[in-house]
Amino acid sequence: MQNRISENAPVVCIGELLIDFFCSDINSNLIEGRQFLKSAGGAPANVCATIAKLGGNASFSGKVGKDPFGYFLEETLNSLNVDTSMLAWDEKTATTLAFVSLQENGERDFVFHRGADALMTMDDIDLNEINKAKILHFGSATAILTSPFRETYLSLISSAREKGKFISFDPNYRRDLWKERLIDFISTAKKAISLSDFVKVSDEELEIITGTKNHELGVDILHHIGARIVAVTLGKRGTLISNSSKKKLVKSIPIMSIDSTGAGDAFVGATLFKLSNIHDIEFIKQDFDQLLDIITFANRVGALVCTKIGAIEALPSIEQIEISTV
């Protein structure tokens, strides 16, 4: 049963919802591995879960197969109080699956079975609900891979810009998915960045998209492309935040990292949670001090996710975040 949280969810996250199967056999590849743990995945879904866990309202828009995995994903989001009323179902195509194993030398074995999320079209989008949103987040690792989903994604971003919506974009580059199509990734990411108010990139993504290892120069390039606010996540160093007129490295909190899965999504979710509570969200583009407060909060959320295993499972509560400030 689909879950509706509110008539007007402040944040709508659009993208993939999939099943991650993590090999639980120690130091095994996917040939040798026999035991797998099933987990809900997909970057936009993780962002939604973060917002809901922090007490905000978030709605998810994506496509799954009408199969047991699709129902599992719907139930998972419902249990987190994420609005799933815009979840689309495909009766002919299976839910997207990813199989992952991690070996002691850091090598990752990855097999991706693309399913229903790739087939999302404008017919699957509830534009009436989308148009009510305060913030639209586009942070899918798979959406811009191929059409029809890529065409749908870019059309939605363009339409949102015309309607004056606050647009958040995270390119979520995955080497395993793009393989030899790096130029295609860069070109498509730049199209989205040119229309976005808030762009979050890792230092790797910044270098790939801008062609420079200099973080400040890379940020300037993203602003020149069109990004209004840029956040570059730098792991334990913190986050470089810029509104084009000012830049600052916001330090993170010291933690013992166990699993960084989902930390970037949690950072974005925490940022959007704070932004959704601002009455005049346009003003944040000029209010650098308030932006620094938001990023400081988001850094803590992202860091705390790294102290536990799993993306959604590791999300901290507001109480846990407050304790970490002591």
C-alpha positions as CSV (number, residue, x, y, z in Angstrom):
1,M,0.0,0.0,0.0
2,Q,1.4,3.3,-1.0
3,N,2.1,5.9,1.7
4,R,1.1,9.5,1.5
5,I,2.7,11.7,4.1
6,S,1.3,15.1,3.2
7,E,-0.5,16.9,0.5
8,N,2.5,18.9,-0.3
9,A,5.9,17.2,0.4
10,P,8.5,20.0,0.6
11,V,11.1,17.8,-1.0
12,V,10.6,15.4,-3.9
13,C,13.5,13.1,-4.8
14,I,13.4,11.6,-8.3
15,G,15.5,8.6,-9.5
16,E,16.2,5.0,-9.0
17,L,15.0,2.6,-6.3
18,L,16.7,-0.7,-6.4
19,I,17.9,-3.8,-4.4
20,D,21.5,-4.0,-3.3
21,F,22.7,-7.6,-2.6
22,F,25.9,-7.4,-0.5
23,C,28.0,-10.5,-0.4
24,S,28.5,-11.2,3.3
25,D,31.2,-13.9,2.8
26,I,34.5,-12.4,3.9
27,N,37.0,-11.5,1.2
28,S,35.0,-13.3,-1.5
29,N,34.2,-12.2,-5.1
30,L,30.9,-12.8,-6.8
31,I,32.1,-16.1,-8.2
32,E,32.9,-17.5,-4.8
33,G,30.4,-15.7,-2.7
34,R,27.3,-17.7,-1.5
35,Q,25.6,-15.5,1.1
36,F,24.1,-12.1,0.3
37,L,22.2,-9.5,2.4
38,K,19.3,-7.8,0.7
39,S,19.0,-4.1,1.2
40,A,17.0,-1.2,-0.2
41,G,19.2,1.0,-2.4
42,G,19.3,4.0,-4.7
43,A,20.7,7.4,-4.0
44,P,17.5,9.4,-4.2
45,A,15.7,6.9,-1.9
46,N,18.6,7.3,0.6
47,V,18.1,11.1,0.5
48,C,14.4,10.7,1.1
49,A,15.1,8.4,4.0
50,T,17.5,10.9,5.6
51,I,15.0,13.7,5.4
52,A,12.2,11.5,6.9
53,K,14.5,10.2,9.7
54,L,15.3,13.8,10.6
55,G,11.6,14.6,10.9
56,G,11.0,16.2,7.5
57,N,8.6,15.4,4.7
58,A,9.9,13.8,1.6
59,S,8.3,12.2,-1.4
60,F,9.9,9.7,-3.8
61,S,9.3,9.4,-7.5
62,G,10.7,6.4,-9.4
63,K,9.9,3.1,-11.0
64,V,10.1,-0.5,-9.8
65,G,8.9,-3.8,-11.1
66,K,5.6,-5.3,-9.9
67,D,7.4,-8.1,-8.2
68,P,8.4,-9.1,-4.6
69,F,11.5,-6.8,-4.7
70,G,9.4,-3.8,-5.8
71,Y,6.9,-4.5,-2.9
72,F,9.8,-4.8,-0.5
73,L,11.2,-1.4,-1.6
74,E,7.8,0.2,-1.2
75,E,7.4,-1.3,2.3
76,T,10.9,-0.1,3.2
77,L,10.1,3.5,2.3
78,N,6.7,3.4,3.9
79,S,8.3,2.2,7.2
80,L,10.5,5.2,7.1
81,N,7.5,7.6,6.6
82,V,8.6,8.5,3.0
83,D,5.7,9.4,0.7
84,T,5.5,6.7,-1.9
85,S,2.3,7.8,-3.7
86,M,4.3,8.7,-6.8
87,L,6.0,5.3,-7.1
88,A,5.4,3.9,-10.6
89,W,5.1,0.2,-11.3
90,D,6.1,-1.9,-14.3
91,E,4.2,-5.2,-14.8
92,K,6.6,-6.5,-17.5
93,T,10.1,-5.5,-16.3
94,A,11.7,-6.6,-13.1
95,T,13.0,-4.3,-10.4
96,T,16.6,-3.2,-10.8
97,L,19.2,-5.3,-8.9
98,A,22.8,-4.8,-8.0
99,F,25.2,-7.4,-6.6
100,V,28.3,-6.2,-4.8
101,S,31.3,-7.8,-3.0
102,L,34.2,-6.1,-1.4
103,Q,37.6,-7.8,-0.9
104,E,40.3,-7.0,1.6
105,N,42.5,-5.3,-1.0
106,G,39.7,-2.8,-1.7
107,E,38.8,-4.3,-5.0
108,R,35.0,-4.3,-5.7
109,D,33.1,-7.0,-7.6
110,F,30.0,-5.5,-9.1
111,V,27.2,-6.8,-11.3
112,F,24.3,-4.6,-12.3
113,H,20.9,-5.9,-13.6
114,R,19.1,-2.8,-14.9
115,G,15.4,-3.2,-14.7
116,A,12.3,-1.0,-14.4
117,D,13.9,2.2,-13.3
118,A,15.5,2.6,-16.7
119,L,12.0,2.8,-18.3
120,M,10.6,5.7,-16.5
121,T,8.9,8.2,-18.8
122,M,7.0,11.4,-18.4
123,D,3.8,9.3,-18.4
124,D,5.1,7.9,-15.0
125,I,5.4,11.3,-13.5
126,D,2.7,13.0,-11.4
127,L,3.3,16.5,-12.6
128,N,0.6,18.0,-10.3
129,E,2.4,16.7,-7.3
130,I,5.9,17.5,-8.6
131,N,4.8,21.1,-9.2
132,K,3.7,21.5,-5.6
133,A,7.2,20.7,-4.3
134,K,9.4,23.3,-2.7
135,I,12.6,21.4,-3.7
136,L,13.3,18.9,-6.4
137,H,16.3,16.6,-5.9
138,F,17.9,14.9,-8.9
139,G,20.6,12.5,-7.6
140,S,20.3,9.3,-9.4
141,A,23.3,7.2,-10.3
142,T,21.4,5.5,-13.1
143,A,18.9,8.1,-14.4
144,I,21.2,9.8,-16.8
145,L,22.7,6.5,-18.2
146,T,20.3,5.9,-21.0
147,S,16.9,7.1,-22.3
148,P,14.0,7.1,-21.8
149,F,15.0,7.8,-18.2
150,R,17.7,10.3,-19.2
151,E,15.4,12.2,-21.4
152,T,12.7,12.2,-18.7
153,Y,15.2,13.4,-16.1
154,L,16.6,16.3,-18.1
155,S,13.1,17.4,-19.2
156,L,12.0,17.5,-15.5
157,I,15.1,19.5,-14.5
158,S,14.5,22.0,-17.4
159,S,10.8,22.3,-16.5
160,A,11.5,22.8,-12.9
161,R,14.0,25.6,-13.7
162,E,11.3,27.3,-15.8
163,K,8.9,27.1,-12.9
164,G,11.4,28.6,-10.5
165,K,11.7,25.5,-8.3
166,F,14.8,25.0,-6.1
167,I,16.8,22.3,-7.9
168,S,19.3,20.0,-6.2
169,F,21.6,17.8,-8.3
170,D,24.2,15.2,-7.4
171,P,25.8,13.5,-10.4
172,N,26.5,10.3,-8.4
173,Y,29.2,9.1,-10.8
174,R,29.8,5.3,-10.7
175,R,32.7,4.0,-12.6
176,D,31.2,0.5,-12.8
177,L,28.1,1.9,-14.6
178,W,29.7,4.4,-17.0
179,K,32.8,2.3,-17.9
180,E,34.2,3.8,-21.2
181,R,31.4,6.5,-21.5
182,L,33.1,9.2,-19.5
183,I,32.6,12.0,-22.1
184,D,28.9,11.2,-22.2
185,F,28.7,11.4,-18.4
186,I,30.5,14.8,-18.3
187,S,28.3,16.2,-21.0
188,T,25.1,15.1,-19.4
189,A,26.2,16.2,-15.9
190,K,27.0,19.6,-17.2
191,K,23.5,20.0,-18.6
192,A,22.0,19.3,-15.2
193,I,24.5,21.5,-13.3
194,S,23.7,24.4,-15.6
195,L,20.1,24.4,-14.3
196,S,20.8,23.6,-10.6
197,D,20.7,25.8,-7.5
198,F,22.6,23.3,-5.3
199,V,25.2,20.9,-6.7
200,K,26.9,18.4,-4.5
201,V,30.0,16.6,-5.9
202,S,32.8,14.5,-4.5
203,D,36.4,15.6,-5.2
204,E,36.6,12.8,-7.8
205,E,33.5,14.0,-9.6
206,L,34.8,17.6,-9.4
207,E,38.0,16.6,-11.2
208,I,36.2,14.5,-13.8
209,I,33.6,17.2,-14.7
210,T,36.0,20.2,-14.6
211,G,39.3,18.6,-15.6
212,T,41.2,20.2,-12.7
213,K,42.5,18.8,-9.4
214,N,42.4,22.3,-7.9
215,H,39.2,22.3,-5.8
216,E,38.7,26.1,-5.8
217,L,39.2,26.4,-9.5
218,G,36.9,23.4,-10.1
219,V,34.2,25.1,-8.0
220,D,34.6,28.3,-10.0
221,I,34.1,26.3,-13.2
222,L,30.9,24.7,-11.9
223,H,29.6,28.2,-11.0
224,H,30.5,29.4,-14.5
225,I,28.5,26.4,-15.9
226,G,25.5,27.7,-13.9
227,A,25.5,26.1,-10.4
228,R,24.4,28.6,-7.7
229,I,25.7,26.8,-4.7
230,V,28.4,24.1,-4.8
231,A,29.4,21.6,-2.1
232,V,32.4,19.5,-2.6
233,T,32.6,16.6,-0.1
234,L,36.2,15.8,0.9
235,G,35.7,12.8,3.3
236,K,37.2,13.3,6.7
237,R,38.5,16.8,5.7
238,G,34.9,18.1,5.5
239,T,33.1,20.0,2.8
240,L,34.2,22.9,0.6
241,I,31.1,25.1,0.3
242,S,30.7,28.0,-2.2
243,N,28.0,30.5,-3.2
244,S,30.2,31.9,-6.0
245,S,31.1,35.0,-3.9
246,K,32.5,33.2,-0.9
247,K,34.1,29.8,-0.3
248,K,35.0,28.0,2.9
249,L,36.1,24.5,4.0
250,V,33.7,23.3,6.7
251,K,35.4,20.7,8.8
252,S,33.7,17.5,9.8
253,I,33.7,15.7,13.1
254,P,36.3,13.1,14.0
255,I,34.8,9.6,13.8
256,M,35.9,5.9,13.5
257,S,34.7,5.1,10.0
258,I,33.3,1.6,9.5
259,D,31.3,1.9,6.3
260,S,31.0,5.1,4.1
261,T,28.1,3.7,2.1
262,G,25.4,6.3,1.8
263,A,27.3,9.1,3.6
264,G,27.1,11.4,0.6
265,D,23.3,10.8,0.3
266,A,22.9,11.4,4.0
267,F,24.8,14.7,3.6
268,V,22.5,15.8,0.8
269,G,19.4,14.7,2.7
270,A,20.4,16.6,5.8
271,T,21.2,19.7,3.7
272,L,17.8,19.5,1.9
273,F,16.0,18.9,5.3
274,K,17.4,22.2,6.6
275,L,16.7,24.1,3.3
276,S,13.1,22.9,3.3
277,N,12.5,24.6,6.6
278,I,13.7,28.0,5.3
279,H,10.8,30.3,4.4
280,D,12.6,32.2,1.7
281,I,14.8,29.6,0.2
282,E,16.1,31.9,-2.5
283,F,17.7,34.1,0.2
284,I,20.1,31.2,1.2
285,K,22.1,31.8,-2.0
286,Q,23.3,35.1,-0.5
287,D,23.3,34.2,3.2
288,F,26.6,32.5,3.5
289,D,26.6,32.3,7.3
290,Q,23.3,30.4,7.4
291,L,24.7,28.2,4.6
292,L,27.7,27.4,6.7
293,D,25.4,26.3,9.6
294,I,23.5,24.0,7.3
295,I,26.7,22.4,5.9
296,T,28.0,21.9,9.5
297,F,24.9,20.0,10.3
298,A,25.0,18.0,7.1
299,N,28.6,17.1,7.8
300,R,27.7,15.6,11.1
301,V,24.9,13.5,9.6
302,G,27.2,12.2,6.9
303,A,30.0,11.4,9.3
304,L,27.7,9.6,11.7
305,V,26.4,7.4,8.9
306,C,30.0,6.2,8.5
307,T,30.1,4.8,12.0
308,K,27.6,2.0,11.2
309,I,27.1,-0.5,8.4
310,G,24.5,0.2,5.7
311,A,23.1,3.4,4.2
312,I,19.5,3.6,5.5
313,E,20.2,1.5,8.6
314,A,23.0,3.8,9.7
315,L,21.0,7.0,9.6
316,P,21.2,9.0,12.9
317,S,18.2,10.6,14.7
318,I,18.1,14.2,15.6
319,E,18.9,13.2,19.2
320,Q,22.1,11.4,18.1
321,I,23.2,14.4,16.1
322,E,22.7,16.7,19.1
323,I,24.8,14.4,21.3
324,S,27.6,14.4,18.7
325,T,27.8,18.2,19.0
326,V,28.8,18.0,22.7
